[in-house]
Amino acid sequence: MDAGTALLAGAALHAGFQAVVTGVVYPALADAGRTSPTTWAAVHAAHSRRTGAVVAPVYLVVLGTWAWVFAAALAAGSPLPPWLVVSGAGSAVAGLTTALVAAPTHVRLGRAGPAPGLLRRLLRADRVRCAGALVGLLGAVLAG
């Protein structure tokens, strides 16, 4: 397998994972926000435990494939083709949105409870992450 194929596989994994989170997981979490504070605390804690075990490997695969792509480009002495730049931008948007918006919002939701503004912020951030992951996949497909 070459770096481009690995990137395509990693981008597909990331986009599929993110689509499930956006379409199923976060809407269910937001629905739980309409329950009692005690129920919310238990649901949010369980969500955080369960998703952490899945999120970390997916992001490690994405980071690993990008390291491989960059190493291959460096070894070849060539810049990244434009569609790989697009793919990288999508992956970066997803990763940065996770680190700068979604993760801190989860922390606040865990402490403050299911404030409607925080839930809206989390859902918006998640849609941005999904769009980034899909752009990452599209760029990887078109680069291939």
Secondary structure, 3 states (H helix, E strand, C coil): CCHHHHHHHHHHHHHHHHHHHHHHHHHHHHHHCCCCHHHHHHHHHHHHHHHHHHHHHHHHHHHHHHHHHHHHHHHHCCCCCHHHHHHHHHHHHHHHHHHHHHHHHHHHHHHHCCCHHHHHHHHHHHHHHHHHHHHHHHHHHHHC
